[in-house]
Amino acid sequence: KVYQLCVSLQQTTTDSANTPQVITEWTNLCDLPHEGCGLGSINGCLLTVGGGNVLNPITTILGFSPITNTWKTVGELPEPRRICTTVLLPTGELLVMGGWDGPWSRINKVWRAVIV
């Protein structure tokens, strides 16, 4: 599931220290097509990289548009990977690090891709 959180700060009139009060409202957006890992955001699009389950890791990179409330495949990893870490650099590069490619096989590779 994808949820959107809207947060606003308001000054309370009952708090003598004028401590900001956080008001939150969660909105349920569309569900992920499959379990994903390694999240990032670029150009207003949320990315999830790899994922799957213990026996069947996947290579799919999905992009979520909050404007259309939809997921679509935007790329593929060179190898299946789950439980990985991602970093989006200011240069537009996506780094995918570590993870697992099966129930007992840990990956130490780092991959780099340019987001266009």
C-alpha positions as CSV (number, residue, x, y, z in Angstrom):
1,K,0.0,0.0,0.0
2,V,1.0,3.6,-0.6
3,Y,-0.2,6.2,1.9
4,Q,0.1,10.0,1.6
5,L,0.7,11.9,4.8
6,C,-0.3,15.6,5.0
7,V,1.3,17.4,7.9
8,S,0.6,20.9,9.0
9,L,1.9,22.8,12.1
10,Q,-0.5,25.0,14.0
11,Q,0.2,27.0,17.1
12,T,-2.0,25.9,20.0
13,T,-3.7,28.5,22.1
14,T,-3.8,26.3,25.2
15,D,-0.1,25.6,25.4
16,S,1.7,28.3,27.4
17,A,5.0,27.4,25.6
18,N,3.4,27.9,22.2
19,T,4.6,24.4,21.2
20,P,3.6,23.5,17.6
21,Q,0.9,20.8,17.4
22,V,1.3,18.3,14.5
23,I,-1.9,17.5,12.7
24,T,-1.7,14.5,10.4
25,E,-4.1,13.1,7.9
26,W,-3.4,9.8,6.1
27,T,-4.8,9.0,2.6
28,N,-4.7,5.5,1.2
29,L,-3.4,5.6,-2.4
30,C,-3.1,2.6,-4.8
31,D,-1.5,-0.7,-3.8
32,L,1.9,-1.9,-5.0
33,P,1.7,-4.5,-7.7
34,H,4.2,-6.6,-5.7
35,E,6.4,-6.3,-2.7
36,G,9.2,-3.8,-3.4
37,C,12.3,-2.6,-1.7
38,G,14.6,0.4,-1.9
39,L,12.5,3.5,-2.2
40,G,13.5,6.8,-3.7
41,S,11.9,9.8,-5.3
42,I,12.9,11.7,-8.4
43,N,11.0,14.3,-10.5
44,G,7.9,13.8,-8.3
45,C,7.9,10.0,-9.0
46,L,8.3,7.5,-6.2
47,L,10.6,4.5,-7.2
48,T,10.6,1.0,-5.8
49,V,13.5,-1.3,-6.8
50,G,13.4,-5.1,-6.9
51,G,11.6,-6.9,-4.2
52,G,9.5,-10.1,-4.5
53,N,9.6,-12.8,-1.9
54,V,12.3,-15.0,-0.4
55,L,12.3,-17.6,-3.1
56,N,11.5,-15.3,-6.1
57,P,13.4,-12.0,-6.0
58,I,12.6,-9.8,-9.0
59,T,14.4,-7.2,-11.2
60,T,11.5,-4.8,-11.7
61,I,11.9,-1.0,-11.0
62,L,8.5,0.6,-10.6
63,G,7.6,4.3,-10.7
64,F,4.5,5.7,-8.9
65,S,2.9,8.9,-10.0
66,P,0.9,10.6,-7.2
67,I,-0.8,12.7,-9.9
68,T,-2.3,9.7,-11.7
69,N,-2.2,7.4,-8.6
70,T,-0.7,4.6,-10.7
71,W,2.4,2.4,-10.8
72,K,4.2,1.5,-14.0
73,T,7.4,-0.4,-14.8
74,V,10.2,2.1,-15.5
75,G,13.2,-0.2,-15.7
76,E,14.9,-3.5,-14.8
77,L,17.8,-4.4,-12.6
78,P,20.6,-6.5,-14.1
79,E,19.9,-9.3,-11.6
80,P,17.0,-10.1,-9.2
81,R,17.3,-8.4,-5.8
82,R,15.3,-8.0,-2.7
83,I,16.0,-6.2,0.6
84,C,18.4,-3.7,-1.1
85,T,19.3,-0.1,-0.3
86,T,18.9,2.7,-2.8
87,V,20.3,6.2,-3.0
88,L,19.2,8.8,-5.5
89,L,22.1,11.3,-6.1
90,P,21.6,14.9,-7.1
91,T,23.2,14.1,-10.4
92,G,20.2,11.9,-11.4
93,E,22.1,8.7,-10.7
94,L,20.4,5.8,-8.9
95,L,22.6,3.6,-6.8
96,V,21.4,0.1,-5.7
97,M,23.4,-1.6,-3.1
98,G,23.5,-5.0,-1.4
99,G,20.4,-7.1,-0.9
100,W,19.6,-10.8,-1.4
101,D,19.0,-12.8,-4.5
102,G,17.5,-15.8,-2.8
103,P,16.8,-17.2,0.7
104,W,20.5,-17.5,1.7
105,S,22.5,-15.6,-0.9
106,R,23.5,-12.1,0.0
107,I,24.7,-9.7,-2.7
108,N,27.6,-7.2,-2.1
109,K,27.4,-5.6,-5.6
110,V,26.6,-1.9,-6.2
111,W,24.9,-0.9,-9.4
112,R,24.5,2.6,-10.9
113,A,22.0,3.8,-13.4
114,V,21.3,7.3,-14.8
115,I,17.6,8.3,-14.5
116,V,16.5,10.1,-17.7
